[in-house]
Amino acid sequence: MSGQEQRAPSAGEIEAIARATLASLPPEFAAHLGNVVLIVEEYADDETLDSLGIEDPYDLTGVYHGRPIGEKSSMESGAPPDRIHLYRRAILDEWVADGEDLATLVRHIVIHEVGHHFGLSDDDMHRLEDEA
């Protein structure tokens, strides 16, 4: 370190990286993301952790809440908007542990959650990442 104390990035800084990631997606994807709400919180709530079978909030960096676009119906109304939640403390913990560039890490998490919006499973996304 150069004598300056390093500080943890704020929720606003993580959100800015996430929004830049969404803005950089190809138009064919971006066209389907206009109603997705992006939320940065410190930790996942107990209900989210329980629904995913996760005990430690540091084990969840992000989650997509909503129905994949292929499962939506034009007859639906009153449903809450689809949401991508990012969890700042878990992201920072992974960032420190892995030493990866923060922007690269947040971009990876956001793209992963966008994949869920398009109906891809975790296995689908891992396979696509391995092939890339």
C-alpha positions, -999 to +999 in steps of 0.1 A: +000+000+000+012+035-007+005+049+027-031+055+019-056+035+038-078+014+016-115+016+021-143-008+012-163+002-018-198+016-010-231+001-021-233+030-046-199+021-062-210-015-066-243-004-080-225+019-105-204-011-117-236-033-120-254-006-139-225-001-163-225-039-168-262-039-177-257-010-200-229-028-218-250-059-227-259-065-263-292-048-274-310-081-278-305-087-241-308-052-229-342-049-245-356-075-221-341-059-189-359-026-188-382-036-160-356-054-139-349-036-106-313-036-094-309-035-056-276-035-036-280-045+001-255-054+028-266-090+032-293-113+020-323-115+044-331-147+063-360-156+041-338-155+009-311-175+026-336-201+039-353-204+005-319-212-011-307-235+017-278-212+025-268-206+062-240-181+059-249-147+043-213-144+031-220-173+007-245-154-014-232-125-035-264-121-056-297-135-065-324-130-091-360-128-079-387-131-105-399-154-133-377-160-163-389-142-194-398-175-211-423-183-183-441-150-182-476-145-196-491-114-210-522-122-188-502-117-156-508-085-137-500-073-102-468-093-100-438-075-083-411-065-107-382-088-114-352-079-092-315-085-091-302-083-056-264-078-050-251-083-015-222-059-008-206-076+022-205-110+005-191-094-027-164-076-006-156-108+012-151-127-021-132-098-036-107-098-007-104-136-006-099-141-043-080-109-051-100-105-083-106-070-097-139-057-081-154-046-115-147-081-129-163-098-099-194-076-099-197-080-137-196-118-134-223-118-106-246-094-126-243-115-158-250-146-138-282-131-124-292-118-158-288-154-170-314-165-145-337-137-159-334-154-193-341-189-178-306-203-177-298-227-148-265-225-129-254-256-148-262-239-181-242-208-171-212-228-159-212-248-191-213-215-212-185-200-191-164-231-195-169-230-233-161-192-235 
